[in-house]
Amino acid sequence: MPSDVLTDALRARGLRATPQRQHVLSAVDALGHATSEQVLEHVRRTDADVSLATVYRTLELLEDLGLVTHAHLEHGSPTYHSTRRHEHLHLVCRSCGTVAEGDAAHGHALAAAVRRDTGFVTDVRHLALHGLCADCARRAGADPAAGRSPAAAAESPAARDR
């Protein structure tokens, strides 16, 4: 139960499990991927007095406690999700805006290659890949096997050498 996990984590830090904190964690769990504004909208269905500042502070605390994490899926606010869900990549379609989850193993393989080549250690939990979902790629005539749109393929070094 989320409130038990929250209560234990807060007590370990000498903090109280307030109803507002429980509502915010429950909203993140219920919404899957949500901005702080979306969390606020969900929480206000139960507690109309919760402010956006309370949601911001609570999300920061929940992230410090390791109960939620965030990713930057768009140019605006970060998107939060529970760490109790399976680890995953965020696949963001730049055409229709759909956010899908991808196998984290792909991110770990990428992170290993980046670390091997540069020494940089990547946090896969925050990884968002932007591109086209299968439907939008099909409509755009992208080659899913190559992973590139026709425009990107035309700009590739191999295409310029022809």
N, C-alpha and C positions, 0 to 999 in steps of 0.2 A: 504494500500500500504506500503511495507516494508520501503521505503525511508522516508515516513512521520513519521513512528514510530521511525526510526533511527534519523531523524532530530530533532524531539521533545526531545528524550532522550539525545542527544548530547548537544542541546541548554540548557537543564536544568542543565548541568554541565559546561556550558560556553565553549563548544567545537564546532568545525565546522563539518558539514557533507561533508566530502571530497568525490570525486568520488571513490577513492580507498576503503574507508570504505563502501560505498554503494555497490561496486562490491563484496566485501568480504561477506557482509550480503546476497546479492542476490545469491551468489554461495552456501552458506550454505543452503538457502531456496530451491534452485534448486536441490541440491545433496541429501538432506535428511540426510544422515549420511556420514560424510567425514572427512578425516584427513586434517591437514593443507597443506600437499603436494597436495592432491586432490583439495583443495580449490584454491591453487595457480595455478594449471593447468587449472582450470575452469576460473579463473579471467584473466589469460593471453590470453584467447581467445578474451577478450574485451580490455585489457590494458596490452600490452606486457612488459611494464616497471615496473610492480609491482614486488617487491622482496619478498622472503620468510620471511625476517625479518619484512616487512610491514604486511604480512598476520598474522604472530605470534602476533605482537603487536595489530593488529586490532581484532583478535579473543579474546585476553585477555581483551581488552576494551569492546567488545560486550558482553563478559561473565560478566564483572563488571556491565554493564548496564542492565543485565538480559534478553538480547535478544537471547543469545545462551547459551548452556550448553555443557558439554562434558562427555564422559564415556570412560573407558579404556576397549576396546573390544578385544584387542590383546596385545602382549607384547611391541609393538612399540608405535607410536604416539597415543595420544588420538583422539577420533572421536567426532566431533562437530555436533550438530543439533539445530534447532531453538526451542526456548521455546514456540513459538506460535503454534507449533504442539501439538497434544494431548499428555498428559503425558503417558509414556510407559516404560516397561522393555525392556532390550536388551537381546535377546536369541541368543547366539553365538554357532554355531555348530563347535565342535573341529575337525570334520572329513572333511566336505566340505567347511567350512568357511562362510556359509550362516549366515546372521544376520537378524533375524526376530524381530518383535515387539510383546510384550505380554501385557496383561491387567495390568495396574499399580495397580489395586486392590489387585493382588496377592503379589506385592511388599509391599504394605501398610500393608497387613496382616502379612507378614514376619517381617517387621519393628516393628510392634506393639508387636509381640511375643519377638523379640530381646530386645526391650526397657523394656518390662515387666520383662524379665528374668535377664537383665544385666544393665539396665539404659542407654544403648547406644542408641543414636538417629541417625537413618539412613536416608541419603538423597537418596530417591528412584530414583531420576532423574539420578543418576550416577550408578545405579545397572545394572550389566551385569551378566547373568547366563550362564555358559558354560556347554555344554553337547552335546547331539546329536539331530539333527532335526529328525522329524518323519521318513523321508526316510532313513537316515543313521542308526537310531535306528532299523528300520525294517530289514535293510540289516545285521546289527550286531546281530540280534536275541535278542535285548533288550526287556524287558517287559515294555511297555509304562505305564501300570497301576501302576507298582511298582516304575517306574521312575529310574530304575537301569539297568545297563548292566549285562549280565550273570557273568562277572568277578567281578563286584562290589557286586552282590548278593552272590557270593561264599565267598567273604571276610567278609560278614556281621556277627555280633555276633551270630545270630540265626543259620546261616549255620555252623559256627565253633562248636556250641554246639551239632550238630547232630552226 
